[in-house]
Amino acid sequence: MSSRTRTYRLSVLALLASLAGASSAPAATSAEVLDAARPSDWRQPDATKLLYMELAAGRVIIELNPVFAPAAVANIKALAAKGYYDGLSIIRVQDNYVTQWGDPKADTDEARQEVLADKSVPAEYAKVWDKALSFTPLPDGDVYAAEVGYIGGFPVARDAQHKEVWLTHCYGMVGVARGTEPDSGSGSQLYVVIGHSPRQLDRNITLAGRVLQGMEYLSALPRGHGTLGFYEEDQTMPRIRSVRIAAELPAAARTPLEVLRTDTETFDRYVESRRSRDLGWFVESTDKIEVCNVGVPARPATPKGAAE
């Protein structure tokens, strides 16, 4: 389906919602939209693209995105496969910004060696627009980009004139920490957005995935006392027990999840339910939404064989 067709359909949905409000008919809530979704409106993430980060508090599940960051994802998977992250730490928690993890001794002679992985990977800040990508645009525009929407469950921005598309820094997105040089990130240190969307980072740091489950274990940590939220010596750094690729674990050890597809009419209705807050509690409905205010739901997987 073309982006123009999807934009038209979203406009029609917005008009219908407006008419429903004018006639005092209650609009569907997000929960009602999800309750009415068919099994085919959900997808089960590829286990070869999932990372399980085990903390004392619980499991964090990260879906990697090799479409937008193939080199970074390959390096992260190589590091995970060799146990590089095991026993490392959360090293930084900056309020309303990011949680970062990696080797606390990275800048010393005791730094852990990045076995069978590259020391750095090329910057993957944007990719050339490909018509084969299933882009679901949002109707209300954006401050940082000409157009925003979703591709494969991930928030993106697009510049059709320059034929570029890129991932956006929304809550829960996982990026590759780097130094001053654009190509200085390797994936040995990663971060997740835990606060208001720092969209100024778009196209300045490689985004490689997003957290599907377990954000509470990363966003509720004690804030670092040091500059930029780095933990200081008087603070205990939360330890990472292990990081593994889900596909390398036996099926019984995996967490069955499914994620709402973003290329369906159900997702369009979900967007509209969050855009037009026609509920008794709201005095004013903005009838607007930005890309980081949508969110893509994930839930325990529906048992196979369930009827539609």
C-alpha positions as semicolon CSV with decimal commas, in nm:
position;residue;x (nm);y (nm);z (nm)
1;M;0,000;0,000;0,000
2;S;0,142;0,343;-0,096
3;S;0,214;0,615;0,157
4;R;-0,032;0,841;-0,023
5;T;-0,309;0,585;0,019
6;R;-0,230;0,540;0,386
7;T;-0,227;0,916;0,443
8;Y;-0,567;0,943;0,276
9;R;-0,703;0,661;0,490
10;L;-0,574;0,826;0,808
11;S;-0,741;1,151;0,702
12;V;-1,070;0,967;0,651
13;L;-1,038;0,807;0,994
14;A;-0,974;1,150;1,147
15;L;-1,284;1,290;0,972
16;L;-1,497;1,001;1,091
17;A;-1,374;1,051;1,446
18;S;-1,463;1,419;1,421
19;L;-1,812;1,338;1,299
20;A;-1,854;1,083;1,575
21;G;-1,762;1,348;1,829
22;A;-2,010;1,593;1,677
23;S;-2,291;1,339;1,719
24;S;-2,178;1,261;2,079
25;A;-2,106;0,899;1,981
26;P;-1,828;0,762;2,203
27;A;-1,503;0,696;2,018
28;A;-1,324;0,366;2,063
29;T;-1,056;0,370;2,330
30;S;-0,709;0,229;2,272
31;A;-0,800;-0,070;2,489
32;E;-1,115;-0,134;2,285
33;V;-0,917;-0,116;1,960
34;L;-0,667;-0,371;2,091
35;D;-0,941;-0,597;2,228
36;A;-1,101;-0,603;1,881
37;A;-0,772;-0,677;1,701
38;R;-0,741;-1,006;1,518
39;P;-0,448;-1,243;1,571
40;S;-0,322;-1,144;1,226
41;D;-0,285;-0,783;1,350
42;W;-0,002;-0,901;1,575
43;R;0,344;-1,033;1,488
44;Q;0,586;-1,245;1,684
45;P;0,936;-1,091;1,673
46;D;1,215;-1,288;1,510
47;A;1,410;-1,460;1,788
48;T;1,736;-1,397;1,600
49;K;1,673;-1,022;1,642
50;L;1,586;-1,028;2,013
51;L;1,828;-0,964;2,299
52;Y;1,753;-1,078;2,652
53;M;1,936;-0,866;2,907
54;E;1,912;-1,027;3,250
55;L;1,929;-0,795;3,550
56;A;1,872;-0,875;3,915
57;A;1,532;-0,707;3,886
58;G;1,422;-0,903;3,578
59;R;1,454;-0,953;3,203
60;V;1,478;-0,669;2,952
61;I;1,381;-0,766;2,596
62;I;1,527;-0,560;2,312
63;E;1,423;-0,596;1,948
64;L;1,714;-0,512;1,719
65;N;1,666;-0,346;1,380
66;P;1,914;-0,467;1,116
67;V;1,719;-0,288;0,842
68;F;1,835;0,050;0,972
69;A;2,156;-0,050;1,151
70;P;2,293;-0,371;0,995
71;A;2,657;-0,321;1,098
72;A;2,576;-0,218;1,455
73;V;2,330;-0,503;1,501
74;A;2,581;-0,756;1,368
75;N;2,842;-0,627;1,614
76;I;2,600;-0,629;1,909
77;K;2,499;-0,986;1,829
78;A;2,864;-1,092;1,799
79;L;2,939;-0,939;2,139
80;A;2,635;-1,104;2,298
81;A;2,717;-1,442;2,146
82;K;3,060;-1,438;2,310
83;G;2,929;-1,321;2,648
84;Y;3,095;-0,979;2,625
85;Y;2,822;-0,802;2,825
86;D;2,801;-1,064;3,100
87;G;2,904;-0,916;3,433
88;L;2,927;-0,559;3,303
89;S;2,717;-0,281;3,454
90;I;2,471;-0,002;3,415
91;I;2,717;0,287;3,423
92;R;2,496;0,592;3,370
93;V;2,141;0,698;3,451
94;Q;2,069;1,059;3,363
95;D;1,728;1,186;3,471
96;N;1,482;1,251;3,187
97;Y;1,740;1,134;2,934
98;V;1,911;0,793;2,910
99;T;2,026;0,482;3,091
100;Q;2,361;0,354;2,958
101;W;2,544;0,026;3,010
102;G;2,885;-0,115;2,929
103;D;3,231;-0,172;3,076
104;P;3,303;0,054;3,378
105;K;3,674;0,006;3,306
106;A;3,646;0,084;2,935
107;D;3,900;0,367;2,955
108;T;4,159;0,173;3,155
109;D;4,414;-0,100;3,092
110;E;4,166;-0,344;3,247
111;A;3,906;-0,289;2,975
112;R;3,733;-0,604;2,855
113;Q;3,838;-0,705;2,505
114;E;3,572;-0,701;2,234
115;V;3,637;-1,054;2,111
116;L;3,530;-1,133;1,753
117;A;3,370;-0,792;1,709
118;D;3,481;-0,469;1,545
119;K;3,621;-0,190;1,761
120;S;3,392;0,052;1,581
121;V;3,129;0,038;1,309
122;P;3,025;0,291;1,044
123;A;2,773;0,551;1,150
124;E;2,425;0,432;1,053
125;Y;2,225;0,746;1,113
126;A;1,990;0,725;0,814
127;K;1,924;0,503;0,516
128;V;1,823;0,564;0,157
129;W;1,447;0,554;0,117
130;D;1,328;0,227;-0,030
131;K;0,977;0,198;-0,173
132;A;0,967;-0,161;-0,051
133;L;0,953;-0,033;0,308
134;S;0,600;-0,038;0,447
135;F;0,573;0,318;0,581
136;T;0,270;0,416;0,790
137;P;0,267;0,798;0,806
138;L;0,114;1,001;1,085
139;P;-0,121;1,285;0,987
140;D;-0,004;1,575;1,204
141;G;0,346;1,659;1,089
142;D;0,660;1,698;1,299
143;V;0,903;1,964;1,422
144;Y;1,220;1,770;1,337
145;A;1,133;1,613;1,003
146;A;0,916;1,659;0,697
147;E;0,723;1,343;0,776
148;V;0,704;1,085;1,054
149;G;0,544;0,746;1,098
150;Y;0,623;0,381;1,156
151;I;0,810;0,107;0,972
152;G;0,806;-0,247;1,106
153;G;0,701;-0,136;1,452
154;F;0,969;0,132;1,487
155;P;0,919;0,510;1,493
156;V;1,078;0,678;1,193
157;A;1,116;1,013;1,019
158;R;1,137;1,062;0,646
159;D;1,262;1,325;0,404
160;A;1,113;1,223;0,071
161;Q;1,283;1,510;-0,112
162;H;1,628;1,386;-0,016
163;K;1,519;1,021;-0,017
164;E;1,621;0,953;0,342
165;V;1,453;0,776;0,631
166;W;1,578;0,727;0,988
167;L;1,481;0,595;1,330
168;T;1,372;0,849;1,592
169;H;1,475;0,891;1,955
170;C;1,151;0,796;2,131
171;Y;1,110;0,648;2,478
172;G;1,250;0,296;2,487
173;M;1,470;0,329;2,178
174;V;1,817;0,176;2,211
175;G;2,121;0,347;2,065
176;V;2,495;0,290;2,023
177;A;2,697;0,518;2,251
178;R;2,990;0,689;2,080
179;G;3,269;0,938;2,133
180;T;3,337;1,256;1,936
181;E;3,400;1,082;1,605
182;P;3,083;0,971;1,421
183;D;3,220;0,619;1,361
184;S;3,348;0,564;1,716
185;G;3,059;0,351;1,846
186;S;3,088;-0,028;1,844
187;G;2,789;-0,145;2,046
188;S;3,005;-0,229;2,347
189;Q;2,820;0,052;2,522
190;L;2,448;0,098;2,460
191;Y;2,185;0,334;2,595
192;V;1,807;0,351;2,613
193;V;1,592;0,664;2,616
194;I;1,415;0,691;2,953
195;G;1,280;1,046;2,938
196;H;1,126;1,302;2,708
197;S;1,220;1,220;2,350
198;P;1,563;1,377;2,272
199;R;1,491;1,414;1,902
200;Q;1,793;1,642;1,860
201;L;1,994;1,319;1,864
202;D;1,824;1,188;1,549
203;R;2,080;1,132;1,272
204;N;2,361;1,200;1,519
205;I;2,381;0,859;1,688
206;T;2,304;0,513;1,553
207;L;1,977;0,370;1,683
208;A;1,980;-0,009;1,674
209;G;1,659;-0,125;1,842
210;R;1,392;-0,068;2,104
211;V;1,286;-0,222;2,434
212;L;0,974;-0,438;2,404
213;Q;0,952;-0,541;2,769
214;G;1,127;-0,453;3,093
215;M;1,160;-0,073;3,059
216;E;1,073;-0,039;3,427
217;Y;1,401;-0,211;3,514
218;L;1,596;0,057;3,325
219;S;1,393;0,372;3,383
220;A;1,343;0,340;3,761
221;L;1,711;0,300;3,856
222;P;1,881;0,547;4,093
223;R;2,017;0,847;3,904
224;G;2,391;0,886;3,877
225;H;2,557;1,151;4,092
226;G;2,826;1,234;3,840
227;T;2,838;1,453;3,532
228;L;2,579;1,345;3,272
229;G;2,439;1,097;3,523
230;F;2,740;0,864;3,537
231;Y;2,765;0,661;3,855
232;E;3,038;0,767;4,094
233;E;3,245;0,557;4,333
234;D;2,999;0,606;4,620
235;Q;2,723;0,439;4,415
236;T;2,662;0,075;4,339
237;M;2,639;0,003;3,968
238;P;2,359;-0,245;3,883
239;R;2,523;-0,553;3,732
240;I;2,426;-0,719;3,407
241;R;2,396;-1,091;3,467
242;S;2,396;-1,181;3,098
243;V;2,291;-1,070;2,750
244;R;2,186;-1,340;2,506
245;I;2,027;-1,366;2,163
246;A;1,684;-1,522;2,216
247;A;1,733;-1,772;1,935
248;E;2,030;-1,923;2,119
249;L;1,815;-2,018;2,418
250;P;1,588;-2,323;2,434
251;A;1,223;-2,248;2,361
252;A;1,127;-2,303;2,726
253;A;1,363;-2,024;2,834
254;R;1,224;-1,766;2,594
255;T;0,954;-1,508;2,669
256;P;0,668;-1,541;2,417
257;L;0,573;-1,194;2,298
258;E;0,375;-1,045;2,015
259;V;0,382;-0,688;1,889
260;L;0,107;-0,491;1,718
261;R;0,180;-0,463;1,347
262;T;0,205;-0,107;1,219
263;D;0,096;-0,180;0,863
264;T;-0,270;-0,261;0,937
265;E;-0,603;-0,082;0,964
266;T;-0,608;-0,181;1,332
267;F;-0,293;0,022;1,388
268;D;-0,453;0,315;1,205
269;R;-0,748;0,293;1,445
270;Y;-0,511;0,263;1,739
271;V;-0,333;0,581;1,630
272;E;-0,665;0,762;1,596
273;S;-0,779;0,646;1,940
274;R;-0,470;0,804;2,092
275;R;-0,492;1,110;1,871
276;S;-0,856;1,200;1,937
277;R;-0,914;1,164;2,309
278;D;-1,293;1,171;2,300
279;L;-1,340;1,044;2,654
280;G;-1,533;1,171;2,952
281;W;-1,218;1,269;3,144
282;F;-1,080;1,500;2,871
283;V;-1,205;1,857;2,862
284;E;-1,019;1,924;2,538
285;S;-0,915;1,669;2,277
286;T;-0,606;1,789;2,091
287;D;-0,679;1,580;1,777
288;K;-0,302;1,573;1,728
289;I;-0,031;1,319;1,793
290;E;0,346;1,308;1,756
291;V;0,549;1,007;1,663
292;C;0,681;0,944;2,016
293;N;0,333;0,961;2,171
294;V;0,191;0,664;1,983
295;G;0,384;0,370;2,121
296;V;0,354;0,021;1,976
297;P;0,199;-0,229;2,218
298;A;0,361;-0,562;2,301
299;R;0,190;-0,837;2,498
300;P;0,226;-1,206;2,588
301;A;0,193;-1,407;2,270
302;T;-0,147;-1,547;2,174
303;P;-0,138;-1,928;2,172
304;K;-0,090;-2,070;1,824
305;G;-0,404;-2,196;1,660
306;A;-0,633;-1,937;1,815
307;A;-0,925;-1,853;1,589
308;E;-0,951;-1,510;1,431
